[in-house]
Amino acid sequence: MRAVIPVAGIGSRLRPHTYTLPKVLINVAGKPIIGHIMDSLIEAGFTDVTVIVGYMGDMIEEYVSKHYKRTSVTYVEQEERLGLGHAIYSARHTYRREPILIILGDTIFELNLRTLTRSRYSTLGVRKVEDPRRFGVVETRKGFAKKLVEKPERPKSNLALVGLYYIVNTPLLLECLDYEIERNIRTRGEFQLTDGLQLMIDRGEKMKVFEIDGWYDCGKPETLLDTNRHLLRRTATKHKIEGVVLNPPVYVSKHAKVSSSVIGPYTTIAEGAVVQDSVIRNSIVSEGARVEKAMLDGSIIGNNATVSGSYKRVNVGDSSEIDFY
């Protein structure tokens, strides 16, 4: 089986981190986002993977090639970022006729992917959301997709596409994407996969919808931290560190150096990080970062960044209140 992972985007909503690092290499719960995705694919029995790269693609290729040597991975460069439909079309030579699983690079799933690939129908992963205007939206009839609309201003459904697509009829997918690109059919200035899938439905393709509970978005700082919290509940560090208070769940790499600190809950300390004399909770401290004499909450510290603070001494009388900002 083949999976296709488009990761060519620049990740503008995660700046400043994505100025120097591709979004999918941001660490969450102890490993980069794409590491979680690759692990899920391997567990489900996928042997072939297409990774569509663009922005700082050499860094993504280096990570995947180093950590997943036993998986056959083909890299395709999307030279122009013209939308998700264009990205999938640009990788057509790697699949053409076989069924494929498309999985977006900014989402993590807690799901046995075999569940999707057992279907004889193409299947779209969906979830009910409060504000569907941020997503592709699905209108259904008897468990099948009837209408797909990309980021509608007045959505008629709260079922959002979550970035997981199992496509059985790949020749028809390519035919519809080719039709879209040849005729320059764009939505919001891009060639959308959603539009290509709608063309497939219009031409008679049946697409089931599959509601997914364990879906975690990594596209914005707040959702990245939320995903970190969810994943830490099952990947938390079990070992103790002398002189350090660990309030679970936390992940502290065995190759990080942490001393005289209070860590957690819901905190990731990645490989090579150094933390001294600090209190950190609900945060991600990335690879090679250094945090000294700091109190952090709801923070993301990038690779090789340094955060240092200072402790304050106060003498406060009765019925007083002091806020430090």
Buried (B, 14 or more C-beta within 10 A) or exposed (E): BBBBBBBBBBBEBBEEBBEEBBBBBBBBBBBBBBBBBBBBBBEBEBEBBBBBBBBBBEBBBEBBEEBBEEBEBBBBBBEEBBBBBBBBBBBBEBBEEEBBBBBBBBBBBBBEBEEBBEBEBBBBBBBEBEEBEBBBBBBBEEEBBBBBBBBBEEBEBBBBBBBBBBBBBBEBBBBBBEBBBEEEBBBEEBBBBBBBBBBBBEEEBBBBBBEBEEBBBBBBBEBBBBBBBBBBEEBBBEEEBEEBEBEBBBBBBEEBBBEEBBBBBBBBBBBBBBBBBBBBBBBBBBBBBBBBBBBBEEBBBBBBBEBEEEEEEEEEEEEEEEEEE
